[in-house]
Structures are given as structure tokens and as C-alpha cells.
Amino acid sequence: MVLKTVTRCSILFLLVLASRAWAVESPRPGEVTLPLKDYLALEERGEALEKERAGQAALRQAPIAEVVSQRVRVVIDDQETAEATADFEVLVQGQPNGPVVLPVSGVPRKAEVRRVGAPATGTPAAALSAGPRPGEWLLVAPAPGRYAVRISGPVPLPAGGVGRLALAPAAAPVSLTEIELPADLAWSAPGVVVEDRIEGRRRTVRLTTRRGEAQVVEVRRKVEGGEADRLLVQSTVLTLVQLRPEGPRRHDVVIYEVSRGGLGSFTVDLPAGLAAESVGTDEGDVTPVVESRRLTVNRRQQLRGVGYLVLTSTPTPASGTGAELPVDPVMPGEAGVRARYVALSSSIAADVHPLPQASWSRVDLDDLPPSLRDALGGVDLAAAWRLTGPPSGLRMAVSPLPAAASLPAVASLRETTTLLTLDGTLLHRDRITLRPGAVGTALDLTLPAAATLWSAKVDDLPVRPLERGGGTISVPLGFDAGKDSVVEIVAVLAKAVPAGRSDLAFDLPRIAVPVQEHRWRLLLPDGARYRFHSGDLRPVAAGEGRGRRISTAATVSSAELEKIPTAREPWAVLQTTPGLLTDRINVGGNEAGQQTSYVAESAVNAPKPQAPAYDDYDAFGQEVKSLRQGLVGGVKPLPIAIPETGKLLLLTGVLPPERVGVELEVKGKR
């Protein structure tokens, strides 16, 4: 009995444990059960996503790409050669948007780059390449970070008493320059000296330089006793030729560089034909002493370092050579010459080259010594050559190029209103718009034969033109104000058209400038019918270019069937050039049967004209009102009988010829 009870309790206990285990293994709502391997893989993927987000956040930072640290080490050996090694640390932050410029000295032979803190791999951390200008290398970083760059190579160190070592400008906020040289060499350099120590037969000098400053180190042998007092000076000679519209000018520049001792005067021998008009030095303008061909300038203070002498003269062409200028250099008397140059500065268009060509070599303007630039005072140079042959018989060939043709004034718009009165008097009013930048000092016009000038205005201000004869007048324009200038001319031909003529032909005043667009309005007296025969401008029909059909009524006889219909209303719509309008004639008879009326309906297929098209009966009155307002204050007022009604003919043209005229056929009123 007891055994049965224990057995039952054990079974119940096992059932309870099984139920609890089943409850743990079954996921609750919203939960997922994964194997351990899948869970670990998911966790690794989440960490990778977090790192990617952090990298993207770094790219969104403010872009920075600059040199934060720079150290240059220069080693000078006993053979007076130098080897420079430049170490840069470059910070790149955010998305790189361009290369970083690294200034280098001398001729780089070896360059390497690595990413700071990154493991060494066979893949390069960034790319290095030579820049577009000498003395520049470019670092292209693929991603943000810190990069260490090392560039090394020889640096030129001229031999002689004094060697000048020119180093590239500093790119970092503060750059450290370390120079190692033999202990028996003396040195001098700008900048802050951090350290100068001698160990055995070597000397180590450390200098600091601010960003943008170039370091120039002078190295020379130490001398003692009487040798130390002996003058040591060298010079550089430059002949500058300036080509100007008023004539050439010549400037001879001598740069003196005193390495030892002091220089109390400048002495130069002048070439034949050179007469110095003014002389200046680094101490200012001076009065020289000239004996024979030797020029001497006494200084107020002895020169210790760098100074210059400048001679200014007017060159004359060499005899028998036409446009060749002599450029034999001046000869310094107390200083040896390192190099001789000739340079060109020109404000005119010319083909220039020095002769003989075998004695010269072209040099880049950036390669000229900095001291020459300082002495020239900012003169803009066009070219420079270095003398490689003997300093005699030197010339500069100058061939001025032909001047470019200057464009005349241009009229953007010419608006002409012509009035034909009942007594045959013709009146022309021209309004000529000159565009800015193309306005000269005067505008020339030629009036038609027998025409009388009525008035002249420029921008609504009366002016008095200058009569040049032959009907030509010159209208003064004044200064170009940077905006359109409008010239108005009114000319009158008294009784120029005899009454009863069947043909009319007249010309407009001719202007001496090109016209881009011309609009011509002819006001014709009522009482006759007019037909356009020919002309230099194209007639414009009422409503033309407005995308609609034109209906014009005309009453003609049957004998005029072959003729082009014309209007006898105050608005005269005339036939345009062939091919622009297509006519359709509808025939109808009147009650008496004695005459036939025809209605011409024209479908416009011509392009939109530049001139406006009038289709109202008040157009003539509006033009007459405007004309009366423009006839106030004439130079030679004449009695003009302006009709109240009449017909209006519109003509237009683009780029018309200089001579513009029209021919009309006239028929009397029936």
C-alpha cells in the first residue's frame, strides 16, 4: 500500500517537471527562439552595422584636409651638396573633397605615405603625385584619418663663397627646420633659433618657421685675419624693356649681394648708346657721377647684404636694323656677375624675341631671383630670357602686330515716321537707338538731296549738329552712360513730290552705323489709292503675325481683276512680297450690274514680323499726334500742313542696307 503511494507521487512529480520544461521551451507571443550559432552571427552583424554608422557619422563631419605637422631635415656634407627630407602629418576629416598640397624642396627622389595607426599592408594608404607647379606634391586620401608622408631628395646649393639654400614655404602652423652641416661653415637664416650645437666636426641648427614663410639659409666658409676683411660681392644683371604706346623704355637693374665686408659705392660701365635719364638705388633716387662711359653712385651707408641699382633710359633702334632695340647689359665694376637676364613688359601687341637667338635661353618667370622681383616694384612681366652667350651685340627684335579693327557704333533700332502732305512736302523723323558700349563721340548722317534739317535731339535734349558739307551732319553724343542712347533727327523736303504723279519714290536719310532692326511708318494723304511697288523694307499687313485671317474689302472694276486688291479705307492694307500671302477672290454682282465687287480674303502664312501691326482706324491719328509733339522746338521751323486723316503704310526690315527707299504706285480717287 505504501509502495503504491510512493509510485504515484513520483509519477506526478515527473509530470510537473515535464510540463514546466515544455513551458520554457515554448516561446511566448512576440518572442523567437534561435539556435546559439544563429544568435552569435546576428550579434556580429549588429556590431558591424554600428561600426558602419560610426564611419558614416565621421564622414558627415566638417571637411578638413590640412598639414598639422611639418619637419624638414637638411644635411650638408663637405662637398657642399645638400640632401633634404621632409616629414608631414596630414589630418583628413569628413568627406575628402580634393588633394592636399605638400610643399617640397629640391628634386624629390623618394616618397612614401602611410596611415597613422593602421596596420602595415601591401595596399598603399593614399596616393602621392607631383603637382602642376614646381615645388608642389599632392596627397590624395581615400578616407578620413591621419597620414604620415616622407619626401626626400637633393637640394641645389650653389658653390662659391656663399651658398644659399632655398627651402619650400611651411605648410603647417609651425614648421621645424633642422640643418646639419660641417662645423667649419658659418650660417645665417631668418626665423627663431631653437638650438645651435656642435658635436665633433658637425653642427646642428634647429629653426622654427610660421606657415607660409619660406626659409633661406646662407652657408659660407669661416675666414680669419686679413681674409675676413676682404670684400666679397656678387651681382645679377637684368635688362627690362617696356613696350608702351608712347614708345619703349629701358630699365637696367643690378642686384648686389655682399657676403663679406661692406660696399660703399656702385660702379657700372654703360654700353654704347645708353644715356641714363634717372638713377635709383635701394636708398632712393640719387645723382650719379658719369665719366666717359663709367657711372658711379656713392652710397650714404655701406651695403651689407642685398641692394640694387636701377638705371632708366629711352632706347633708340640700332642703326640699320629698323625695329631692333639694343640690349647690351651694363657691366658692374666691383662685383662678379652670376647671371644676366633680359625681360619684357608690354602694353601693346607685338612679336618680340632677343637676338642672336643662340645666345639666349627662355626661362620661367617664377625662376627669376626673388631679389629681382623686389627691385622691379611689381612690374608685370610678359617673358624673360637668360644670357648664355657673350654679352655684346645683343638686340631685341620688336614687330608690332596690326591693331584689331574697332567695331563702329551699332543701332539696335531705327524708327522712322515719314509724312507726305497734300502739297507734296516730305517730312522724315528718325529715332535711332544706340546700344550701350557701342556709342561713339558722334553720329554721322547724310540727308536726302534738298533736305533741310528741322531739329536734332539726343536723349530728348536739343543739340546742334555739325554740318560737314554734302548734306552730311555730325550729331554729338557726349559720354557713354552705360544705357541706350536715343538720337532723334527731323528733316524736311519742301514740295519734293509734284502733284498728280502716278509714281512715288523717295529715300530716307542715311546713317553711318549698322542697324539691327528698322521700322518705317508712312503717313499718306487721303484721296488716293496706293500700291507698294518695291523697297528695301518689307510691308506689314494689318493683323499679320497674329495667327488670324485678314478680311479687306475693295471695290474695283472688272478690268482690274488681274491686279492685287488694295484698300481704299483710311487704313491702307497693301500687298506684301510674293509668296507671303495667298489670295482667294469671291465674285458677286450689284443690282445695277455695272460693276463687280471683289472681296480678298488672305490667309497669313508669313513669320511673325518684328514691327507691330496696326488694325485700328485711329492709327493715323495717333501717329500724327506723336509727330506733332516731336516737332516742337525745331532748329529751322517750317510751315507744315499736317492732314487730319489719311492712310498708313507699315514697313519693316532686319539688318537693312545703308540706303533705304521705297517706290509706290498712286491712283487718284474715283
C-alpha positions in Angstrom: 0.0 0.0 0.0 2.8 2.4 0.9 4.7 1.3 -2.3 1.8 2.3 -4.5 1.5 5.7 -2.9 5.2 6.5 -3.5 5.0 5.4 -7.1 2.0 7.6 -7.7 3.8 10.7 -6.2 6.9 10.1 -8.4 4.8 9.9 -11.5 3.0 13.2 -10.5 6.4 14.9 -9.8 7.7 13.9 -13.2 4.6 15.1 -15.0 5.0 18.5 -13.3 8.7 18.8 -14.3 7.8 17.9 -17.9 5.1 20.5 -18.0 7.5 23.2 -16.7 10.1 22.2 -19.3 7.5 22.4 -22.1 6.5 25.8 -20.8 10.2 27.1 -21.0 10.8 25.7 -24.5 7.6 27.1 -26.0 8.1 30.9 -27.0 5.7 33.4 -25.7 3.9 35.7 -28.0 6.3 38.2 -29.7 9.4 36.0 -28.9 11.6 34.0 -31.2 13.8 31.1 -30.2 17.1 30.8 -32.2 19.9 28.3 -32.1 23.1 29.6 -30.4 25.0 29.7 -33.7 22.4 31.9 -35.4 22.3 34.2 -32.3 26.1 34.8 -32.4 26.0 35.5 -36.1 23.2 38.0 -35.6 25.1 39.7 -32.8 28.2 40.1 -35.0 26.2 41.6 -37.8 24.7 44.2 -35.4 28.2 45.2 -34.3 29.3 45.6 -37.9 26.3 47.9 -38.6 27.2 50.0 -35.6 30.7 50.5 -36.9 29.4 51.4 -40.3 27.1 54.0 -38.8 30.0 55.5 -36.8 32.1 55.7 -40.1 29.2 57.5 -41.9 28.9 59.9 -39.0 32.7 60.6 -39.3 32.2 61.4 -43.0 29.4 63.9 -42.1 31.9 65.9 -40.0 33.1 69.3 -41.3 35.7 68.5 -44.1 39.3 69.2 -43.0 42.4 68.4 -45.0 45.5 70.2 -43.8 49.1 69.7 -42.8 49.2 69.7 -39.0 52.9 68.9 -38.5 56.0 69.5 -40.7 59.6 68.7 -40.0 62.4 69.3 -42.6 65.9 67.9 -42.1 68.7 69.2 -44.4 72.2 67.6 -44.4 75.1 69.4 -45.9 78.3 67.4 -46.5 81.8 68.5 -47.2 81.3 68.6 -50.9 78.7 71.5 -50.5 75.8 69.4 -51.5 72.5 69.1 -49.6 70.0 66.4 -49.0 66.5 67.3 -47.7 64.0 65.1 -46.0 60.5 66.5 -45.3 58.1 64.7 -42.9 54.5 65.8 -42.9 51.5 64.7 -40.8 48.2 65.4 -42.6 44.8 65.3 -41.0 41.8 64.4 -43.2 38.4 64.7 -41.6 35.0 64.3 -43.2 34.5 63.5 -46.9 37.7 64.3 -48.8 36.9 66.9 -51.5 40.3 67.4 -53.0 44.1 66.8 -52.7 46.3 68.2 -50.0 49.2 70.4 -51.4 52.6 69.5 -49.8 55.5 72.0 -50.4 58.7 70.2 -51.2 62.3 71.5 -51.6 64.7 70.5 -54.3 64.2 67.4 -56.5 62.2 64.6 -54.8 63.6 61.2 -55.5 61.8 59.1 -52.9 58.3 59.5 -51.5 56.2 57.3 -49.1 53.0 57.6 -47.3 51.3 55.6 -44.5 48.2 55.9 -42.4 48.9 56.5 -38.8 47.6 53.8 -36.5 46.7 51.4 -39.4 48.4 48.0 -39.7 51.1 47.7 -42.4 49.7 46.1 -45.5 50.7 45.8 -49.1 48.0 48.3 -50.2 49.1 51.9 -50.2 47.2 54.1 -47.7 46.9 57.1 -50.1 48.3 58.4 -53.4 51.1 60.8 -54.0 51.8 62.6 -57.2 53.7 65.7 -58.5 51.6 68.9 -58.6 51.1 71.2 -61.6 53.7 73.7 -60.4 57.3 73.1 -59.4 57.8 72.5 -55.7 54.4 71.0 -55.1 53.3 67.5 -54.4 49.7 66.3 -54.0 48.3 63.8 -51.4 45.0 62.2 -52.3 43.5 60.5 -49.3 40.7 57.9 -49.9 39.2 58.2 -46.4 39.4 60.3 -43.2 42.3 59.8 -40.9 45.9 60.8 -40.2 48.6 60.3 -42.8 52.4 60.4 -42.4 54.3 61.4 -45.6 58.0 61.5 -46.2 59.6 63.0 -49.3 63.4 63.2 -49.8 65.8 64.3 -52.4 68.8 66.7 -53.2 68.5 70.4 -52.9 70.6 72.8 -55.1 73.4 74.6 -53.1 75.4 76.9 -55.3 79.1 76.7 -54.8 81.3 79.7 -54.1 81.9 82.0 -51.2 78.3 82.0 -50.1 75.8 79.2 -50.7 72.0 80.0 -50.5 69.8 77.1 -49.6 66.2 77.9 -50.6 63.6 75.7 -48.8 59.9 75.5 -49.6 57.3 77.5 -47.6 56.0 76.0 -44.4 52.5 74.3 -44.7 52.0 73.6 -41.0 51.1 76.2 -38.4 54.7 75.9 -37.1 57.4 74.0 -39.0 60.7 72.8 -37.6 63.8 73.0 -39.8 66.9 71.1 -38.8 70.1 71.7 -40.6 73.2 69.6 -40.2 76.4 71.0 -41.7 80.2 70.9 -41.2 81.3 72.7 -38.1 83.7 74.9 -40.0 80.9 76.5 -42.0 79.1 79.7 -40.9 75.4 80.1 -41.4 72.6 82.7 -41.2 68.9 82.4 -41.6 65.7 84.1 -40.6 63.3 82.5 -38.1 63.6 81.6 -34.4 66.7 79.6 -33.5 65.7 76.8 -31.2 69.1 75.1 -31.0 72.7 75.5 -32.3 75.1 72.9 -31.1 78.5 71.5 -32.3 79.4 67.8 -31.8 82.8 66.9 -33.1 83.1 68.1 -36.7 79.3 68.5 -37.2 77.0 71.4 -36.3 73.2 71.0 -35.8 70.9 74.0 -36.1 67.1 73.9 -35.4 64.8 76.7 -36.6 61.1 77.3 -36.5 59.1 78.9 -39.3 55.5 80.0 -39.4 53.0 78.9 -42.0 53.5 80.4 -45.5 57.1 81.6 -44.8 60.0 80.3 -47.0 63.3 79.5 -45.3 66.5 80.8 -47.0 69.7 79.6 -45.3 73.1 81.1 -46.2 76.2 79.0 -45.7 79.7 80.3 -46.1 83.2 79.4 -45.1 84.7 80.9 -42.0 87.7 83.2 -42.6 90.1 84.7 -40.1 92.6 87.5 -40.0 93.1 89.7 -43.1 90.9 87.4 -45.3 87.9 88.3 -43.2 88.1 92.0 -44.1 88.3 91.4 -47.9 85.1 92.4 -49.8 83.1 89.5 -51.3 80.2 90.6 -53.5 78.3 89.2 -56.4 75.7 90.6 -58.7 72.8 89.7 -61.0 72.1 92.0 -64.0 68.6 92.4 -65.6 67.7 94.5 -68.7 63.9 95.2 -68.7 62.4 96.5 -71.9 58.9 98.1 -71.6 56.8 98.5 -74.8 54.3 101.2 -74.5 52.0 103.1 -77.0 54.1 106.2 -76.5 57.4 104.4 -77.1 59.8 101.9 -75.5 61.5 102.4 -72.1 64.6 100.5 -70.8 65.5 99.8 -67.2 68.8 98.2 -66.2 68.7 96.6 -62.8 71.8 95.4 -60.9 71.3 93.3 -57.8 74.3 93.4 -55.4 74.7 90.7 -52.8 77.5 91.4 -50.3 78.6 88.3 -48.4 81.7 89.7 -46.7 82.8 93.3 -45.9 80.9 96.4 -47.0 80.2 98.2 -50.3 80.3 102.0 -50.2 79.6 102.7 -53.9 78.1 101.2 -57.1 80.2 101.5 -60.3 78.9 100.2 -63.7 80.2 100.6 -67.2 77.5 101.7 -69.7 77.1 100.2 -73.1 77.4 102.4 -76.2 74.3 104.5 -76.9 72.8 104.2 -73.4 72.2 107.6 -71.6 70.8 107.2 -68.1 67.9 109.6 -67.6 67.2 108.7 -63.9 69.1 106.6 -61.4 67.8 104.9 -58.2 69.1 102.6 -55.5 67.7 100.8 -52.5 68.4 104.1 -50.7 66.2 106.1 -53.1 66.8 108.4 -56.1 70.4 109.6 -56.4 72.5 111.8 -58.6 75.3 109.8 -60.2 78.7 110.8 -61.4 79.4 109.9 -65.1 82.9 110.0 -66.5 83.3 108.7 -70.1 81.1 105.6 -70.0 81.5 104.8 -66.3 78.7 105.6 -63.9 79.4 105.8 -60.1 76.8 106.2 -57.3 78.2 106.9 -53.8 76.0 105.4 -51.1 75.0 107.1 -47.8 75.7 103.8 -45.9 77.8 100.9 -46.8 75.9 98.0 -48.2 76.0 94.8 -46.1 73.6 92.3 -47.6 71.4 92.9 -50.6 71.0 96.2 -52.5 70.2 97.3 -56.0 70.9 99.9 -58.7 68.3 100.9 -61.4 69.1 102.9 -64.5 66.2 104.2 -66.7 66.7 105.3 -70.3 64.9 105.6 -73.6 66.3 103.1 -76.2 66.8 104.0 -79.8 66.6 101.4 -82.6 70.0 100.2 -83.7 71.3 101.8 -86.9 70.2 99.9 -90.0 68.1 97.3 -88.1 64.7 99.0 -88.1 62.6 97.7 -85.2 65.6 96.1 -83.3 66.5 97.6 -79.9 70.0 97.3 -78.4 70.1 95.4 -75.1 73.8 95.1 -74.4 73.9 94.9 -70.5 75.7 97.3 -68.1 78.9 95.9 -66.6 79.3 96.1 -62.8 82.9 97.1 -61.9 83.4 95.7 -58.4 81.2 92.6 -58.4 81.3 89.4 -60.3 78.2 88.6 -62.3 76.2 85.4 -61.5 73.7 85.7 -64.3 72.4 88.2 -66.9 68.7 88.4 -67.9 66.6 90.3 -70.3 62.8 90.7 -69.5 59.9 92.1 -71.4 56.9 94.1 -70.2 54.4 95.2 -72.9 51.1 97.0 -73.1 50.9 96.7 -76.9 50.5 93.7 -79.1 53.9 92.8 -80.6 56.1 89.8 -81.5 59.3 90.1 -79.5 62.4 87.9 -79.2 66.0 88.6 -78.3 68.9 88.3 -80.8 71.1 86.5 -81.6 68.8 83.6 -80.7 71.6 81.2 -79.9 72.8 83.5 -77.1 69.6 83.3 -75.1 67.5 80.7 -73.3 63.9 81.2 -72.3 63.3 81.0 -68.5 60.1 80.7 -66.5 59.2 84.0 -64.7 58.9 82.1 -61.4 62.5 81.1 -61.7 63.8 84.7 -61.6 65.6 85.5 -58.3 63.3 87.0 -55.7 65.6 90.0 -55.3 64.9 91.0 -58.9 61.2 90.9 -58.2 61.6 93.2 -55.2 63.7 95.7 -57.3 61.2 95.8 -60.1 58.5 97.0 -57.8 55.6 94.8 -59.1 56.1 95.4 -62.8 54.1 92.9 -64.7 56.5 90.8 -66.8 55.5 89.0 -70.0 58.6 87.0 -70.7 62.3 86.6 -69.6 65.4 85.1 -71.1 68.8 84.3 -69.7 72.0 85.1 -71.5 74.1 82.1 -72.4 76.5 83.7 -74.9 78.9 86.7 -74.9 77.5 90.0 -73.6 77.9 92.0 -76.7 76.0 92.7 -79.9 72.7 91.9 -78.2 69.4 93.1 -79.6 65.7 92.7 -79.2 63.5 92.3 -82.3 60.1 94.0 -82.0 57.4 93.6 -84.6 54.1 95.3 -83.6 51.1 93.4 -84.5 48.4 95.1 -86.6 45.7 96.7 -84.4 42.4 95.0 -84.3 39.6 96.7 -86.1 37.4 98.5 -83.7 33.7 98.0 -84.2 31.6 101.0 -85.0 28.6 102.1 -83.1 25.6 99.9 -83.6 21.9 101.0 -83.8 19.7 98.3 -82.2 16.5 100.0 -83.5 15.7 102.7 -86.1 12.1 104.0 -86.1 11.2 106.3 -89.0 8.0 108.2 -89.5 7.5 109.8 -92.9 4.7 112.3 -93.6 3.6 113.2 -97.2 1.4 116.3 -97.1 -1.1 117.4 -99.7 1.3 120.0 -101.2 4.0 117.3 -101.7 6.2 118.2 -98.8 8.0 115.3 -97.2 8.9 115.1 -93.5 11.2 112.4 -92.1 11.5 111.8 -88.3 14.1 109.3 -87.3 14.6 107.9 -83.8 17.8 105.9 -83.6 18.6 103.8 -80.5 22.3 103.2 -79.9 23.1 100.3 -77.6 25.5 100.8 -74.6 29.1 100.2 -75.2 28.8 100.9 -78.9 28.3 104.7 -78.7 31.0 106.8 -80.2 31.5 110.6 -79.7 29.3 111.5 -82.7 26.8 110.0 -85.1 27.1 110.9 -88.8 24.0 111.1 -91.1 23.6 112.1 -94.7 20.3 113.9 -95.5 18.5 113.4 -98.8 19.2 115.9 -101.5 17.5 119.3 -100.9 16.5 118.3 -97.4 16.5 120.8 -94.6 17.4 119.8 -91.0 14.4 120.7 -88.8 15.7 119.6 -85.3 18.1 117.2 -83.6 17.9 115.7 -80.1 20.0 113.3 -78.0 18.0 111.6 -75.2 15.3 114.3 -75.6 17.9 117.2 -75.2 18.2 119.6 -78.2 21.7 119.6 -79.8 23.2 121.5 -82.7 24.8 119.1 -85.2 28.0 120.0 -87.1 27.5 120.4 -90.8 30.3 118.7 -92.8 29.0 119.6 -96.3 27.3 117.5 -99.0 24.3 117.0 -96.7 26.3 115.2 -94.1 25.8 116.2 -90.5 27.5 115.0 -87.3 25.4 114.8 -84.1 27.4 115.0 -80.9 26.6 112.2 -78.5 28.6 113.0 -75.3 29.7 110.3 -72.9 28.6 106.7 -72.9 26.3 106.5 -69.8 26.0 102.7 -69.9 22.4 102.7 -71.2 20.6 103.1 -74.5 21.1 106.5 -76.2 18.3 107.7 -78.5 19.1 110.2 -81.3 16.2 112.0 -83.0 16.5 113.7 -86.3 13.8 115.6 -88.2 14.4 116.6 -91.8 12.0 118.3 -94.3 11.9 118.3 -98.1 9.6 121.2 -99.1 7.3 120.3 -102.0 9.5 117.5 -103.1 6.7 115.5 -104.7 4.8 117.2 -107.5 1.1 116.9 -107.5 -0.6 114.3 -109.8 2.3 111.9 -110.0 1.4 108.3 -110.6 4.6 107.0 -109.0 6.3 108.0 -105.8 10.0 107.2 -105.0 12.0 108.7 -102.1 14.9 107.8 -99.9 15.5 108.2 -96.1 18.5 109.9 -94.5 21.5 107.5 -94.5 23.3 106.8 -91.2 26.9 105.7 -90.9 26.3 102.8 -88.5 24.8 99.3 -88.9 21.2 98.9 -88.0 19.8 95.7 -86.5 16.1 96.5 -87.0 14.3 99.2 -88.9 10.6 100.1 -88.7 9.1 102.6 -91.1 5.7 104.3 -90.9 4.5 106.2 -94.0 1.6 108.6 -93.4 0.0 109.2 -96.8 -2.8 111.8 -97.5 -6.3 110.6 -98.1 -8.0 110.9 -101.5 -5.8 108.5 -103.4 -5.1 104.8 -103.6 -1.5 103.5 -103.1 0.1 100.3 -104.1 3.6 99.1 -102.9 5.8 98.6 -105.9 9.3 98.0 -104.4 11.5 98.9 -101.5 14.3 97.9 -99.2 11.9 97.0 -96.3 9.0 94.6 -96.3 5.4 95.8 -96.0 3.5 94.7 -92.9 -0.2 93.9 -93.3 -2.8 94.6 -90.6 -3.1 91.7 -88.3 -0.1 89.9 -89.8 1.7 87.6 -87.5 -1.3 87.4 -85.1 -2.4 83.9 -86.2 -5.7 85.0 -87.7 -7.2 85.7 -91.2 -7.4 89.2 -92.7 -10.5 90.4 -94.5 -10.1 93.6 -96.6 -12.9 94.9 -98.8 -12.1 96.6 -102.1 -14.3 97.9 -104.9 -12.6 97.6 -108.3 -13.7 97.3 -111.9 -13.6 94.1 -113.9 -10.6 95.5 -115.8 -8.6 95.3 -112.5 -9.2 91.6 -111.9 -5.6 90.7 -112.6 -4.4 93.4 -110.2 -3.9 92.8 -106.4 -6.8 94.2 -104.4 -6.0 97.3 -102.3 -8.0 99.1 -99.6 -9.5 102.5 -100.1 -10.4 102.8 -96.4 -8.2 105.1 -94.2 -6.3 102.0 -93.2 -4.4 101.1 -96.3 -3.6 97.4 -96.4 -1.2 96.8 -99.3 0.0 93.6 -100.9 3.2 92.1 -99.5 6.0 90.4 -101.3 5.0 87.3 -103.4 4.7 84.1 -101.6 3.8 85.6 -98.3 0.0 85.8 -98.8 -2.4 83.5 -100.6 -5.4 85.3 -102.1 -8.9 84.0 -102.8 -11.3 86.1 -104.9 -15.1 85.8 -104.3 -17.1 87.4 -107.2 -20.5 89.0 -106.7 -22.6 91.4 -108.7 -24.5 94.5 -107.7 -28.1 95.3 -108.5 -27.3 97.6 -111.5 -24.9 95.0 -112.9 -22.5 97.8 -114.0 -19.6 96.9 -111.7 -18.4 93.9 -109.7 -17.3 93.9 -106.1 -14.5 91.6 -105.0 -13.6 90.6 -101.5 -10.0 89.5 -100.9 -9.6 87.1 -98.1 -5.9 86.4 -97.3 -4.6 83.5 -95.2 -1.4 84.6 -93.5 1.5 82.1 -93.6 4.4 84.5 -93.1 6.5 84.5 -89.9 5.7 87.0 -87.2 7.2 90.4 -88.2 9.5 92.4 -85.9 7.4 95.6 -86.4 4.0 95.8 -84.8 0.9 95.5 -87.0 -1.9 98.1 -86.6 -5.5 97.2 -87.4 -7.5 100.1 -85.9 -8.8 103.2 -87.8 -7.3 105.5 -85.2 -3.7 104.6 -86.2 -3.2 107.5 -88.5 -4.4 110.0 -85.9 -2.2 108.5 -83.2 0.9 108.8 -85.4 0.0 112.4 -86.4 -0.4 113.3 -82.7 3.0 111.8 -81.8 4.6 113.6 -84.8 3.2 117.0 -83.8 4.7 116.5 -80.3 8.1 115.8 -81.8 8.1 118.9 -83.9 8.3 121.3 -81.0 11.4 123.5 -80.8 12.8 122.9 -84.3 16.2 124.3 -85.4 14.7 125.6 -88.6 10.9 125.5 -88.2 8.9 125.4 -91.5 5.2 125.7 -92.0 3.9 122.1 -92.3 0.2 121.4 -93.0 -0.4 118.0 -91.3 -3.6 116.4 -92.5 -6.1 115.1 -90.0 -6.9 111.8 -91.9 -5.0 109.6 -94.3 -3.6 106.2 -94.9 -0.9 104.4 -93.0 1.7 102.0 -94.6 4.0 100.0 -92.3 7.4 98.7 -93.5 9.9 96.6 -91.5 13.3 95.0 -92.0 16.2 93.3 -90.2 19.8 94.4 -91.0 18.7 96.7 -93.8 21.2 98.3 -96.2 22.7 101.7 -95.6 20.4 103.2 -98.3 16.7 102.7 -97.6 14.0 103.8 -100.0 10.5 102.9 -101.3 8.5 103.1 -104.5 4.7 103.4 -104.6 2.1 103.4 -107.4 -0.6 106.1 -106.9 -4.0 106.3 -108.4 -6.4 109.2 -108.0 -9.7 108.9 -106.2 -12.6 107.7 -108.4 
